[in-house]
Amino acid sequence: MKEKDLISVIKNTLNSNYIGDDCAYLKDLDIVITQDSLVEGVHFSLDFITPYQLGYKSVMVNISDISASGAEPKYLTIALSMPKKVTDKNFVEEFYKGAKSACPNGVEIVGGDITGADKVFISVCAIGKTQGRNISSRSNAKIGYKVVVKGEHGTSGAGLKLLLNREKSENKFTKAHLMPKAQVEFGRQIGESVKEEYAMMDTSDGLMDALSTIANNSGVLLDIDFDKVPIDNDIKQFSNWKELVLFGGEDYGIVAVIPARYHTDGTVIGTVKEGLGVDLKIDCNSFHYSQKDVEEKIFNHFTNGD
């Protein structure tokens, strides 16, 4: 069973209106809240990530979710579980130095938990303020809206490929994978300026995953021009670079689907039309991707992990 199928089971079992987006919008409290976990052997390997980088990335992936909701990141708690082999002062100190360095101005780590385990396990809870912000939903894309992307895509996937091939020297691709940067400013720009309903999410599970999720949750068709997707041109050295751009994941860019009249510093890569799914123009051809087509290509924790 895929991750999204299990989320549907949980949502239906709890009969919750909050579950579905990366952040739950608690309107009565004026906050959004999210939680992400990173598991050794599934999300990272200690063979090629340092404790500092691990702490940094653990925080940044949650900052990304808050920013992609349109809210302002504010507070985090971190649960860190470790086996005896890495339980020492240096590991913990470096981990939390990295976590602190990932916090933008005004963001603070305020607590958490620390326990023993058979492998390193991190779970981060992040809270964002919603005052003065219009909060997004994956189901709010509408016909006539434009599709805007912020951040390069494929770079992190290329970095992971190099790391798995035992690349020793740090370069821009490995750095993008190990120490990503959330699009905090772009999230603020959209959250403060767009007054109508809109859709937005980060690209942590891949650009096509974000596009497909928004399209199918909103019941619309996203018409996308691959040539307009922001990339680092050096990615073309990889034989499968187009797959990395579309499905690589962990770039932590943002896809925003907003009314056409709004101007942003993002890149417009498409429009919203009547239909369902994603139409992708690439190499002078057009391909249609259903939700099933995309889910068969993206990482699935319950088939790809240990």
C-alpha positions in Angstrom: 0.0 0.0 0.0 1.3 3.5 -0.9 1.8 6.3 1.6 -1.1 8.4 0.2 -3.4 5.4 0.5 -2.5 5.1 4.2 -3.1 8.8 4.7 -6.6 8.3 3.2 -7.2 5.5 5.7 -6.1 7.7 8.6 -8.2 10.6 7.4 -11.3 8.5 7.0 -10.8 6.7 10.3 -10.4 10.0 12.2 -13.1 11.7 10.1 -10.8 14.7 10.1 -11.1 17.9 8.0 -7.6 18.8 8.8 -5.7 15.9 7.3 -4.7 16.2 3.6 -2.3 19.1 3.2 1.2 19.1 4.5 0.1 21.6 7.2 -3.0 21.5 9.3 -4.6 25.0 9.4 -6.0 25.5 12.9 -8.0 28.7 12.2 -9.3 29.0 15.8 -5.7 29.3 17.0 -4.4 31.3 14.1 -1.6 28.7 13.4 -0.6 26.0 11.0 1.2 22.9 12.3 3.2 20.2 10.5 5.3 17.2 11.5 7.9 15.3 9.5 10.1 12.3 10.4 13.5 11.2 9.0 14.6 7.6 9.5 18.1 6.3 9.1 18.2 3.9 6.1 15.1 5.4 4.6 15.7 9.1 4.3 19.4 9.3 5.0 22.6 7.4 5.6 25.2 8.3 8.1 27.8 7.2 5.6 27.4 10.5 3.8 25.6 13.0 6.0 27.2 14.7 9.0 25.3 15.3 12.3 25.4 19.0 11.5 23.9 18.5 8.1 21.3 16.1 9.5 20.1 18.6 12.1 20.0 21.3 9.5 18.0 19.3 7.0 15.6 18.0 9.7 14.6 21.5 10.4 14.6 22.9 6.9 12.2 20.3 5.6 9.6 21.4 8.1 10.3 25.1 7.5 9.6 24.3 3.9 6.1 22.9 4.7 5.2 25.9 6.8 6.4 28.3 4.1 4.5 26.4 1.4 1.3 26.9 3.4 1.7 30.6 3.1 2.2 31.0 6.9 5.2 32.4 8.8 7.5 29.8 10.4 7.8 30.4 14.2 8.5 27.4 16.5 9.8 23.9 16.3 10.2 20.9 18.6 12.6 18.0 17.8 12.5 14.4 18.9 15.8 12.7 18.4 16.3 9.0 18.9 19.8 7.4 18.6 21.5 4.0 19.0 24.4 3.6 21.4 27.0 3.7 18.6 26.3 7.4 17.9 25.1 8.5 21.4 27.8 11.0 22.4 28.1 14.7 23.2 29.7 15.6 19.9 26.9 14.0 17.8 24.1 15.8 19.8 25.9 19.1 19.9 26.6 19.1 16.1 23.1 18.0 15.3 21.6 20.9 17.3 24.1 23.4 15.9 22.9 22.4 12.4 19.3 22.5 13.5 19.7 26.0 14.9 21.5 27.2 11.8 18.5 26.2 9.6 16.2 28.5 11.6 15.5 31.8 9.8 15.3 35.0 11.9 12.3 34.8 14.3 12.2 31.0 14.3 13.1 29.1 17.5 13.5 25.5 18.6 11.5 25.4 21.9 11.7 21.7 23.1 11.3 18.1 22.1 12.5 14.7 23.3 15.6 12.5 23.2 15.6 8.7 23.5 17.5 5.6 22.6 16.7 3.5 19.5 18.1 0.9 17.2 18.8 3.5 14.5 18.8 7.3 14.2 15.2 8.6 14.1 14.2 12.3 14.0 10.7 13.8 14.2 10.2 17.5 14.0 7.0 19.4 14.7 6.8 23.0 13.3 4.3 25.8 14.0 3.6 28.8 11.8 1.7 32.0 12.4 -1.2 32.9 10.0 -2.0 36.5 11.0 -1.9 38.6 7.9 -1.5 35.6 5.6 -3.9 33.8 3.3 -3.3 30.1 3.8 -3.2 27.7 0.8 -4.9 24.4 0.2 -4.0 21.8 -2.4 -7.6 21.8 -3.5 -7.8 25.5 -4.5 -6.4 25.5 -8.0 -9.0 27.0 -10.4 -9.4 27.1 -14.2 -7.6 30.2 -15.6 -5.0 30.3 -12.8 -1.3 30.2 -13.6 1.3 27.7 -12.3 4.4 29.4 -10.7 7.5 27.6 -9.5 10.2 28.9 -7.2 13.5 27.1 -6.9 15.6 24.8 -9.2 14.5 21.3 -9.8 16.5 18.1 -10.2 19.6 19.4 -8.3 19.0 17.5 -5.1 18.2 14.3 -7.0 21.4 14.6 -8.9 23.2 15.1 -5.6 21.7 12.0 -4.1 22.8 10.0 -7.2 26.4 11.2 -6.7 26.3 10.3 -3.0 25.0 6.8 -3.7 27.9 6.5 -6.2 30.3 7.4 -3.4 31.1 10.8 -4.6 33.6 12.1 -2.0 34.0 15.8 -2.9 31.4 18.3 -2.0 29.8 20.1 -5.0 26.6 22.1 -5.7 24.6 18.9 -6.3 25.5 17.1 -3.1 25.2 20.3 -1.1 21.7 20.8 -2.5 20.7 17.4 -1.3 22.3 17.6 2.1 21.6 21.2 3.0 18.5 22.4 1.0 17.0 25.8 1.4 13.3 26.4 1.9 11.6 29.1 -0.2 10.6 31.1 2.9 10.5 34.5 1.1 8.4 33.2 -1.8 5.9 31.6 0.6 5.6 35.0 2.5 5.1 36.8 -0.8 2.3 34.6 -1.9 0.7 34.3 1.6 0.6 38.1 2.0 -0.3 39.2 -1.5 -2.8 36.7 -2.9 -6.3 37.4 -1.6 -8.3 34.7 -3.4 -8.2 31.0 -2.7 -5.1 29.5 -4.2 -3.1 26.2 -4.1 0.5 25.8 -3.0 2.8 23.1 -1.8 6.5 22.3 -1.7 8.3 19.9 -4.1 9.8 17.6 -1.4 8.4 14.5 -3.1 9.2 15.8 -6.6 8.0 18.5 -9.0 5.5 16.1 -10.7 4.2 14.9 -7.4 3.3 18.5 -6.4 1.7 19.3 -9.8 -0.2 16.0 -9.8 -1.4 16.4 -6.2 -2.7 19.9 -6.8 -4.3 19.0 -10.1 -6.1 15.9 -8.7 -7.1 17.4 -5.4 -8.5 20.5 -7.2 -10.2 18.5 -10.0 -8.4 20.4 -12.8 -5.7 19.9 -15.5 -2.3 21.6 -15.2 -0.8 22.4 -18.6 3.0 22.5 -18.1 5.9 23.5 -20.3 9.0 21.5 -19.2 11.3 24.0 -20.9 10.2 26.7 -18.5 11.1 24.7 -15.4 14.0 26.4 -13.6 17.1 24.1 -13.6 20.9 24.3 -13.1 22.2 23.8 -16.7 25.0 21.6 -15.4 22.4 18.9 -14.5 22.4 18.0 -18.2 25.6 16.0 -17.6 23.4 13.3 -16.1 21.9 10.9 -18.6 18.5 10.9 -16.8 18.4 14.6 -16.0 14.9 15.1 -17.2 13.7 12.3 -14.9 15.6 14.0 -12.0 13.9 17.3 -12.7 10.5 15.8 -12.7 10.7 13.1 -10.1 14.0 13.6 -8.2 12.5 15.0 -5.1 13.9 16.8 -2.1 14.5 20.1 -3.9 12.1 22.0 -1.5 11.0 24.4 -4.2 7.4 25.6 -4.2 4.6 25.2 -6.7 2.0 28.0 -6.4 -1.2 28.0 -8.5 -2.6 31.5 -8.3 -4.8 34.0 -10.2 -3.0 35.2 -13.3 -3.1 38.9 -12.3 -0.6 38.5 -9.5 3.1 39.1 -10.2 5.8 37.2 -8.3 9.5 36.5 -8.6 8.8 32.9 -9.4 8.7 31.3 -12.9 5.5 30.7 -14.7 5.6 27.2 -16.1 1.9 26.6 -17.1 -1.8 27.3 -16.7 -4.9 25.6 -15.3 -7.4 24.2 -17.7 -10.5 22.0 -17.7 -9.7 18.3 -17.3 -7.8 16.2 -14.7 -4.2 15.5 -14.2 -1.1 17.0 -15.8 -0.3 17.6 -19.5 3.5 18.0 -20.0 5.0 19.5 -23.1 8.5 18.2 -23.5 10.8 17.7 -26.5 8.1 19.1 -28.8 5.8 16.3 -27.6 2.9 16.4 -25.1 2.3 13.7 -22.6 -0.6 13.2 -20.2 0.1 12.1 -16.6 -2.7 10.7 -14.5 -2.4 10.5 -10.7 -1.6 6.8 -11.1 1.1 7.5 -13.7 2.9 9.9 -11.3 2.5 7.7 -8.2 4.2 4.8 -10.0 7.3 6.9 -10.5 7.8 8.7 -7.2 9.5 7.4 -4.0 7.3 5.3 -1.8 8.4 4.7 1.8 6.7 1.3 1.9 8.3 -0.2 -1.2 11.5 1.8 -1.7 12.7 1.9 1.9 14.4 -0.8 4.0 
